[in-house]
Amino acid sequence: MADEVVTPVESNRVRAAAESAKPRGRMYAMEKVRAWDGSRLGYRFIKRTFDILFSLVVLIVALVPGLILALLIRLETPGNPFYGQLRVGKVDAGGNPTYFKMWKFRSMVQGADAMKADLMDQNEVSGPMFKMEDDPRVTRIGKFIRKHSIDEFPQFLNVLVGDMSVVGPRPPLPSEVDQYDEWAMQRLAVKPGLTGPWQVGGRSNLDFDDMVRLDLGYIVKRSVKTDLILICQTVKVMFTGEGAA
């Protein structure tokens, strides 16, 4: 991020760590970002209006194809074709993380979460996140829908009810947030998104630090124009499957 940007976002760990000596510890830097972003009332109103209208259109158009896909997932492997997972949302006005259930089309075998601990030594990215190119838990249909981000479509329901936005940092797991430092906590200052700079900037080819840098860069310059550009870039990535695990 450029030094001339007048935002409270701390773009590197050293400056963010210095903030931890102040009241609220690792939350201090994040709360400054949240307060700054909360003052942008016009942008937030336009963004929420767009989220509602866009998610409604997508859900209506994708209803029949989505039901067909759910049936195919159920025929391939037993279990609910939809998968809900607890995620961390935007930190609230009191400085407390919010939680919600994020929905996906199931791309793994039933009980995949319980199998994760046995695969941690094969994690291919550093930091508090897990990525594995040839994850044995992923089904045949799952490989395709993950490559083209089709598994994420049920999250338009999360967008519609306000848990998420169409564009924003991806919502992390609670166990991942437990490992965040002051620098990484800043990405929780805004509402998480269905897509964002990480999805179009490399996805699984990037490590955790790269993801945080992209997210903080997005927070600094986020605007209606930036969001529309990221949505267009996401459509391209969906067709090419570039960077998918």
C-alpha positions, 0 to 999 in steps of 0.5 A: 500500500502506498504511504500517502493513503490517509487511512488507519490501516497498518500495512505491516506487522511492525507498525501493527505490533506497536499498536498492541501496547495501547489499550485493547491490545491486538484489537486496537489497530483493527478497531481504528480501521472499523471506526474509519470504515464505519464513517463511510455511510454513502458507500456502505448504503450503496454496497448493501443495496447492491448486495441485496439486489445482486444476490436476489438475482443470482439466487433466482437464476441459479435456483433450478441449476442449484437443485440439480447440482444438489441432487448430483452431489447427493447421488455421488456421496451420502450426506447433505448436499449443502455444508454449513460451517461456523465462520467469523464475521465483522467485529462489532461495535463492542470490539467482539467478533461476530459468528455466522454459519456460512453455506456451500455446496458440499465438495468433500466427503461426509465427515471431512472436518474430522479428517482434517487433523490427520492431514495438517502435516501436509498443509501447503501454505504457511500461517493459520489456514489450510490448503492442500492441492490433492486433498483426498477428502474432495469428491469428483464433483467437488473438484469441479465445483471448487475449481470454478467456485460453484461451491460458493453459490449458496453464500448468496443467502449469507449475502442476502441476510447481511452476514456477508457482502458480495465483495470483501475479505473471506471469512475465516474459521474461529480457530484461525482467528485465534492465531491472528496477530494485530496485523491480521486482525485488521481484515476483520474490520469490514464485513467479509465477502463472497469474493475479494482480492485473494480470489482473483489474485492467486487463490491457493497459490498465495500464502496467509501473509499474501492474503492479508496484504491483499485484504488490507490493500482492498480495505484501503481503496475499497469503493463501488468501482473497486467492487465492480472490478473485482466482481468482473475479475471473479467471473473470469477466474470462475471460467478459467479456474486459475489458482484453485486447489 
